[in-house]
């Protein structure tokens, strides 16, 4: 259990392809379905870019990323949803996938057999069609709006 007044730091990748589609992950974690940008928690002693690279290797079957550049860091108070009295800091990087792509990309959301913790699938969504309600978490919704402002 985390002590009050601690920070949770999460690092996410925003991957856009040549078709103006964005990569999202559909996951079943902590007993709930969630749609978010790929990424995860920063480990102690790890840099944020190292974290993002590790998360893509872990979640995407060894996938490497390149051309990593900062997009956004949370600049307002966001309480962590799964940890009481914890502040969430989220850092988003734009990145490109190195070819060849090492992981399956689905055509439908939650493309896994059973809703079991740890199950995950990935899909492309047209950026122009991405709605904030398609994403599960408040900070991802905010970042999606910022992306649309910058890229559409």
KELUM-639046 format. One record per residue: residue in one letter; x, y, z of N, C-alpha, C in turn. Coordinates in Angstrom, 1 decimal. Each point is the difference from the previous one (the first is absolute). Layout:
KELUM-639046
(site A; (X; Y; Z); (X; Y; Z); (X; Y; Z))
...
This chain:
KELUM-639046
(site X; (0.8; -1.2; 0.0); (-0.8; 1.2; 0.0); (0.9; 1.3; 0.0))
(site X; (-0.4; 0.9; -0.8); (0.8; 1.2; -0.1); (-0.4; 1.0; 1.1))
(site X; (1.0; 0.7; 0.5); (-0.3; 1.0; 1.1); (-0.6; 1.3; -0.7))
(site X; (-0.8; 0.7; 0.8); (-0.6; 1.3; -0.5); (1.1; 1.0; -0.4))
(site X; (-0.3; 0.8; -1.0); (0.9; 1.0; -0.4); (1.1; -0.5; -1.0))
(site X; (-0.2; -1.2; -0.5); (1.0; -0.5; -1.0); (-0.5; 0.3; -1.4))
(site X; (0.9; -0.2; -1.0); (-0.3; 0.2; -1.4); (0.0; -1.3; -0.7))
(site X; (-0.9; -0.2; -0.9); (0.0; -1.1; -1.0); (0.4; 0.6; -1.3))
(site X; (1.1; -0.5; -0.6); (0.4; 0.5; -1.3); (-0.2; -1.0; -1.1))
(site X; (-0.7; 0.4; -1.0); (-0.4; -0.9; -1.1); (0.6; 0.6; -1.3))
(site X; (0.4; -0.8; -0.9); (0.6; 0.5; -1.3); (-0.7; -0.7; -1.1))
(site X; (-0.5; 0.7; -1.0); (-0.8; -0.5; -1.1); (0.6; 0.4; -1.4))
(site X; (-0.2; -0.9; -0.9); (0.4; 0.3; -1.4); (-1.2; 0.3; -0.9))
(site X; (0.2; 1.0; -0.8); (-1.0; 0.4; -1.0); (0.6; -0.3; -1.3))
(site X; (-0.6; -1.0; -0.7); (0.5; -0.5; -1.2); (-1.0; 0.2; -1.1))
(site X; (0.4; 0.8; -1.0); (-0.9; 0.4; -1.1); (0.7; -0.7; -1.3))
(site X; (-0.9; -0.6; -0.8); (0.5; -0.6; -1.2); (-0.2; 1.0; -1.2))
(site X; (0.4; -0.5; -1.2); (-0.1; 0.8; -1.2); (-1.5; 0.2; -0.4))
(site X; (-0.9; -0.8; 0.5); (-1.4; 0.2; -0.3); (-0.7; 0.9; 1.0))
(site X; (0.7; 0.7; 0.8); (-0.5; 0.9; 1.0); (-0.9; -0.8; 1.0))
(site X; (0.5; -1.2; 0.3); (-0.6; -0.8; 1.1); (0.9; 0.0; 1.2))
(site X; (-0.6; -0.1; 1.2); (0.7; -0.1; 1.2); (-0.1; -1.3; 0.7))
(site X; (1.0; -0.5; 0.6); (0.0; -1.3; 0.6); (-0.5; 0.1; 1.4))
(site X; (-1.0; -0.8; 0.3); (-0.6; -0.1; 1.4); (0.1; -1.5; 0.4))
(site X; (0.0; -0.1; 1.3); (0.0; -1.4; 0.6); (-1.3; -0.2; 0.8))
(site X; (-0.6; -1.1; -0.2); (-1.2; -0.4; 0.7); (0.5; -1.1; 1.0))
(site X; (-0.3; 0.3; 1.3); (0.5; -0.9; 1.1); (-1.0; -0.4; 1.0))
(site X; (0.2; -1.1; 0.6); (-0.8; -0.4; 1.2); (1.0; -0.1; 1.1))
(site X; (-0.2; 1.0; 0.9); (0.9; 0.1; 1.2); (-0.8; 0.3; 1.2))
(site X; (0.4; -0.5; 1.2); (-0.7; 0.4; 1.2); (-1.5; -0.3; 0.0))
(site X; (-0.4; -0.9; -0.9); (-1.4; -0.4; -0.1); (-0.9; 0.9; -0.9))
(site X; (0.7; 0.9; -0.7); (-0.8; 0.9; -0.9); (0.6; 0.1; -1.4))
(site X; (-0.8; 0.2; -1.0); (0.4; 0.3; -1.3); (0.5; 1.4; -0.1))
(site X; (1.1; 0.3; -0.7); (0.5; 1.3; -0.2); (0.6; 0.2; -1.4))
(site X; (-0.2; 1.2; -0.6); (0.6; 0.3; -1.2); (0.9; 1.2; 0.2))
(site X; (1.3; -0.1; -0.4); (0.9; 1.1; 0.3); (1.2; 0.0; -1.0))
(site X; (0.9; 0.9; 0.2); (1.2; 0.0; -0.8); (1.0; -1.0; 0.6))
(site X; (0.8; -0.7; -0.9); (1.0; -0.9; 0.5); (1.0; 0.6; 1.0))
(site X; (0.3; -0.7; 1.0); (1.0; 0.5; 1.0); (-0.2; -0.6; 1.4))
(site X; (0.6; 0.6; 0.9); (-0.1; -0.5; 1.4); (0.8; 0.7; 1.0))
(site X; (0.2; -0.6; 1.1); (0.6; 0.6; 1.2); (1.5; 0.1; -0.1))
(site X; (0.5; 1.1; 0.5); (1.5; 0.3; 0.1); (0.5; -0.8; 1.2))
(site X; (1.1; -0.7; -0.2); (0.7; -0.7; 1.0); (1.1; 0.9; 0.6))
(site X; (0.2; -0.2; 1.3); (1.0; 0.8; 0.7); (1.4; -0.3; -0.7))
(site X; (0.7; 1.1; -0.2); (1.3; 0.0; -0.6); (0.0; 0.0; -1.6))
(site X; (-1.2; 0.1; -0.5); (-0.2; -0.1; -1.5); (-0.3; 1.4; -0.5))
(site X; (0.5; 0.4; -1.2); (-0.4; 1.2; -0.6); (-1.3; -0.2; -0.8))
(site X; (-0.7; 1.1; -0.3); (-1.3; -0.1; -0.6); (0.1; -0.6; -1.4))
(site X; (1.0; 0.3; -0.8); (0.1; -0.6; -1.3); (0.3; -1.5; 0.1))
(site X; (0.9; -0.3; 0.9); (0.3; -1.4; 0.3); (-1.3; -0.8; 0.4))
(site X; (-0.8; 0.7; 0.8); (-1.3; -0.6; 0.4); (-0.9; -0.3; -1.2))
(site X; (-0.1; 1.0; -0.9); (-0.8; -0.2; -1.1); (0.5; -1.1; -0.9))
(site X; (1.3; -0.1; -0.2); (0.6; -1.0; -0.9); (-0.3; -1.4; 0.7))
(site X; (0.2; -0.1; 1.3); (-0.2; -1.3; 0.7); (-1.5; -0.4; -0.1))
(site X; (-0.9; 0.9; 0.2); (-1.4; -0.3; -0.1); (-0.4; -0.5; -1.4))
(site X; (0.5; 0.6; -1.1); (-0.3; -0.5; -1.3); (0.6; -1.4; -0.2))
(site X; (1.2; -0.2; 0.5); (0.6; -1.4; -0.2); (-0.8; -1.0; 0.8))
(site X; (-0.4; 0.4; 1.2); (-0.8; -1.0; 0.9); (-1.4; -0.2; -0.6))
(site X; (-0.7; 1.0; -0.3); (-1.4; -0.1; -0.4); (-0.2; -0.4; -1.5))
(site X; (1.0; 0.3; -0.8); (-0.1; -0.2; -1.5); (1.0; -0.9; -0.6))
(site X; (0.2; -1.1; 0.8); (0.8; -1.1; -0.6); (1.4; 0.4; -0.5))
(site X; (0.7; 0.8; 0.8); (1.3; 0.4; -0.4); (0.1; 1.2; -0.9))
(site X; (-1.1; 0.6; -0.2); (0.0; 1.2; -1.0); (0.9; 1.1; 0.5))
(site X; (0.8; 0.5; -0.9); (0.9; 1.1; 0.2); (-0.7; 1.3; -0.6))
(site X; (0.3; 1.1; 0.6); (-0.6; 1.3; -0.5); (1.2; 0.9; -0.3))
(site X; (-0.3; 1.1; -0.8); (1.0; 0.9; -0.4); (-0.6; 1.4; -0.1))
(site X; (0.9; 1.0; -0.2); (-0.5; 1.4; -0.3); (-0.9; 0.4; 1.2))
(site X; (0.5; -0.2; 1.2); (-0.8; 0.3; 1.2); (0.2; 1.5; 0.4))
(site X; (-1.2; 0.7; 0.1); (0.1; 1.4; 0.3); (-1.2; 0.4; 1.0))
(site X; (0.3; 0.8; 0.9); (-1.0; 0.4; 1.0); (-1.2; 0.7; -0.6))
(site X; (-1.2; -0.4; 0.5); (-1.2; 0.6; -0.4); (-0.7; 0.8; 1.1))
(site X; (-0.1; -0.6; 1.2); (-0.8; 0.6; 1.0); (0.4; -0.6; 1.4))
(site X; (0.0; 0.8; 1.0); (0.1; -0.5; 1.4); (-1.1; 0.7; 0.8))
(site X; (-0.7; -0.8; 0.8); (-1.1; 0.5; 0.8); (0.5; 1.3; 0.7))
(site X; (-0.9; 1.0; -0.2); (0.4; 1.3; 0.7); (-1.2; 0.5; 0.9))
(site X; (-0.7; -1.0; 0.5); (-1.1; 0.3; 0.9); (-0.1; -1.2; 1.0))
(site X; (-0.7; 0.3; 1.1); (-0.1; -1.1; 1.0); (-1.0; -1.1; -0.6))
(site X; (0.5; -1.2; 0.0); (-0.8; -1.2; -0.4); (0.2; -1.0; 1.1))
(site X; (-1.1; -0.3; 0.7); (0.1; -1.1; 1.0); (0.0; -1.3; -0.7))
(site X; (0.9; -0.9; 0.5); (0.1; -1.4; -0.6); (-1.3; -0.7; 0.3))
(site X; (-0.6; -0.7; -1.0); (-1.2; -0.6; 0.2); (0.0; -1.3; 0.8))
(site X; (1.1; -0.7; -0.1); (0.1; -1.3; 0.7); (0.8; 0.0; 1.3))
(site X; (0.5; 1.2; 0.4); (0.8; 0.2; 1.2); (-0.6; 1.2; 0.8))
(site X; (-0.4; -0.2; 1.2); (-0.6; 1.1; 0.8); (1.1; 1.0; 0.4))
(site X; (-0.3; 1.3; -0.1); (0.9; 1.0; 0.5); (1.3; 0.0; -0.8))
(site X; (0.0; -0.3; -1.2); (1.2; 0.0; -0.9); (-0.2; 0.9; -1.1))
(site X; (1.0; 0.8; -0.4); (-0.1; 0.8; -1.2); (0.7; -0.6; -1.2))
(site X; (-0.8; 0.0; -1.1); (0.5; -0.6; -1.2); (0.7; 1.0; -0.9))
(site X; (1.2; -0.3; -0.4); (0.7; 0.8; -1.0); (0.1; -0.9; -1.2))
(site X; (-0.5; 0.5; -1.2); (0.1; -0.8; -1.2); (0.8; 0.8; -1.0))
(site X; (0.9; -0.8; -0.7); (0.9; 0.6; -1.0); (-0.3; -0.7; -1.3))
(site X; (-0.2; 0.8; -1.0); (-0.4; -0.6; -1.3); (1.1; 0.4; -1.0))
(site X; (0.5; -1.0; -0.8); (0.9; 0.2; -1.0); (-0.6; -0.5; -1.4))
(site X; (0.3; 0.8; -1.0); (-0.3; -0.5; -1.4); (1.2; -0.9; -0.3))
(site X; (-0.4; -1.1; -0.7); (1.1; -1.0; -0.4); (-0.5; -0.7; -1.3))
(site X; (1.0; -0.6; -0.6); (-0.3; -0.8; -1.2); (0.4; -1.4; 0.3))
(site X; (-0.7; -1.0; -0.6); (0.3; -1.4; 0.1); (1.2; -0.3; -1.0))
(site X; (1.0; -0.7; 0.5); (1.0; -0.5; -0.9); (-0.6; -1.2; -0.8))
(site X; (0.3; -0.1; -1.2); (-0.5; -1.2; -0.8); (1.0; -1.1; 0.1))
(site X; (-0.4; -1.2; -0.1); (-1.5; -0.4; -0.1); (-0.7; 0.1; 1.3))
(site X; (-1.3; 0.1; -0.1); (-0.9; 0.1; 1.2); (0.0; -1.4; 0.6))
(site X; (0.3; -0.1; 1.3); (0.2; -1.3; 0.7); (-1.3; -0.6; 0.7))
(site X; (-1.1; 0.7; -0.1); (-1.2; -0.4; 0.8); (-1.2; 0.1; -0.9))
(site X; (-1.0; -0.8; 0.4); (-1.3; 0.0; -0.8); (-0.8; 1.3; 0.2))
(site X; (-0.6; 0.4; -1.0); (-0.9; 1.2; 0.1); (-1.3; -0.5; -0.5))
(site X; (-1.0; 0.3; 0.9); (-1.4; -0.5; -0.2); (-0.8; 1.0; -0.8))
(site X; (-1.1; -0.5; -0.5); (-1.0; 0.9; -0.6); (-1.1; 0.4; 0.9))
(site X; (-0.1; -0.7; 1.2); (-1.1; 0.2; 0.9); (0.5; 0.2; 1.4))
(site X; (-0.7; 0.8; 0.8); (0.3; 0.2; 1.4); (-0.1; -1.2; 0.8))
(site X; (0.9; -0.1; 1.0); (0.0; -1.1; 1.0); (0.0; -1.4; -0.7))
(site X; (1.0; -0.1; -0.9); (0.1; -1.2; -0.8); (0.8; -1.1; 0.7))
(site X; (-0.6; -0.5; 1.1); (0.6; -1.1; 0.7); (-1.2; -0.9; 0.5))
(site X; (0.4; -1.2; 0.3); (-1.1; -1.0; 0.3); (-0.8; 0.3; 1.3))
(site X; (0.7; 0.2; 1.1); (-0.7; 0.2; 1.2); (0.5; 1.3; 0.7))
(site X; (-0.9; 0.6; 0.8); (0.4; 1.2; 0.8); (0.8; -0.5; 1.2))
(site X; (1.3; -0.3; -0.2); (0.9; -0.4; 1.1); (1.1; 1.1; 0.2))
(site X; (0.3; 0.3; 1.2); (1.1; 1.0; 0.3); (1.2; -0.3; -0.8))
(site X; (0.5; 1.1; -0.7); (1.2; -0.1; -0.8); (-0.3; -0.2; -1.5))
(site X; (-1.2; -0.4; -0.4); (-0.4; -0.1; -1.4); (0.0; 1.4; -0.7))
(site X; (0.6; 0.0; -1.2); (0.2; 1.2; -0.7); (-0.1; -0.2; -1.5))
(site X; (-0.5; 1.0; -0.7); (0.1; 0.0; -1.5); (0.2; 1.4; -0.4))
(site X; (0.5; 0.2; -1.3); (0.3; 1.3; -0.5); (-0.7; 0.2; -1.3))
(site X; (-0.4; 1.2; -0.3); (-0.6; 0.4; -1.2); (0.3; 1.4; -0.4))
(site X; (-0.2; 0.2; -1.3); (0.1; 1.4; -0.6); (-1.4; 0.6; 0.0))
(site X; (0.0; 1.3; 0.3); (-1.3; 0.8; 0.0); (0.4; 1.3; -0.8))
(site X; (-0.9; 0.3; -1.0); (0.2; 1.3; -0.7); (0.0; 1.1; 1.0))
(site X; (1.0; 0.8; 0.0); (0.1; 1.1; 0.9); (-1.2; 0.9; -0.1))
(site X; (-0.5; 0.3; -1.2); (-1.1; 0.9; -0.2); (-1.3; -0.7; 0.6))
(site X; (0.0; -1.3; 0.1); (-1.2; -0.7; 0.6); (0.1; -0.3; 1.5))
(site X; (1.2; 0.2; 0.5); (0.2; -0.3; 1.4); (-0.8; 1.0; 0.9))
(site X; (-0.9; -0.5; 0.8); (-0.8; 0.8; 1.0); (0.6; -0.1; 1.4))
(site X; (-0.1; 1.0; 0.7); (0.6; -0.1; 1.4); (-0.7; -1.1; 0.8))
(site X; (-1.3; -0.2; -0.3); (-0.7; -1.1; 0.8); (0.5; -1.4; -0.4))
(site X; (0.8; -0.1; -1.1); (0.6; -1.3; -0.4); (1.1; -0.4; 1.0))
(site X; (0.5; 1.0; 0.7); (1.1; -0.3; 0.9); (-0.5; 0.0; 1.5))
(site X; (0.7; -0.8; 0.8); (-0.5; -0.3; 1.3); (0.4; 1.1; 1.1))
(site X; (1.1; 0.6; -0.2); (0.5; 0.8; 1.1); (0.0; 1.5; -0.3))
(site X; (-0.2; 0.8; 1.0); (-0.1; 1.5; -0.2); (1.2; 0.6; -0.7))
(site X; (1.2; -0.4; 0.4); (1.2; 0.7; -0.6); (0.1; -0.5; -1.5))
(site X; (-0.3; -1.2; -0.3); (0.0; -0.4; -1.4); (-1.0; 0.8; -0.8))
(site X; (-1.2; 0.2; 0.5); (-1.0; 0.8; -0.6); (0.5; 1.4; -0.3))
(site X; (0.7; 0.6; 0.9); (0.6; 1.3; -0.1); (1.0; 0.0; -1.1))
(site X; (0.9; -1.0; 0.0); (1.1; -0.1; -1.0); (-0.6; -0.2; -1.4))
(site X; (-1.1; -0.8; -0.1); (-0.6; -0.2; -1.3); (-0.5; 1.3; -0.6))
(site X; (-0.6; 0.9; 0.8); (-0.4; 1.3; -0.4); (1.2; 0.8; -0.5))
(site X; (1.1; 0.0; 0.7); (1.2; 0.7; -0.4); (0.5; -0.5; -1.3))
(site X; (0.0; -1.3; -0.2); (0.5; -0.6; -1.2); (-0.8; 0.5; -1.2))
(site X; (-1.3; -0.1; 0.2); (-0.9; 0.5; -1.1); (0.3; 1.4; -0.4))
(site X; (0.2; 0.9; 1.0); (0.3; 1.4; -0.3); (1.3; 0.1; -0.8))
(site X; (1.0; -0.8; 0.4); (1.3; 0.1; -0.7); (0.2; -0.7; -1.3))
(site X; (-0.9; -1.0; -0.2); (0.2; -0.8; -1.2); (-1.1; 0.0; -1.0))
(site X; (-1.1; 0.6; 0.3); (-1.2; 0.0; -0.9); (-0.2; 1.4; -0.5))
